[in-house]
Amino acid sequence: MQEPTKQNKKIRTKKKKQKKRKNKKKKKKKKKKKKKKKKKKKKKKEEEEEEEEDEEKKKNNNNNNKKEG
């Protein structure tokens, strides 16, 4: 079988490198997106917990007021 010419080899390696770079960028983007999503989820969870605590405090406060009054 004939060996690839230098030029063909260069083109092939260039394409491989481009593909590698592209995949790396893609992976990075995906990771960033995932991180962002996780952060958003965490923030939402914290807000819900705060709301629940506020509701409990209100409830307890109302109960205390009723007992005093």
Secondary structure, DSSP 4 states (H G I P E B T S, - for coil): -PPPPHHHHHHHHHHHHHHHHHHHHHHHHHHHHHHHHHHHHHHHHHHHHHHHHHHHHHHHHHHHHHHH-
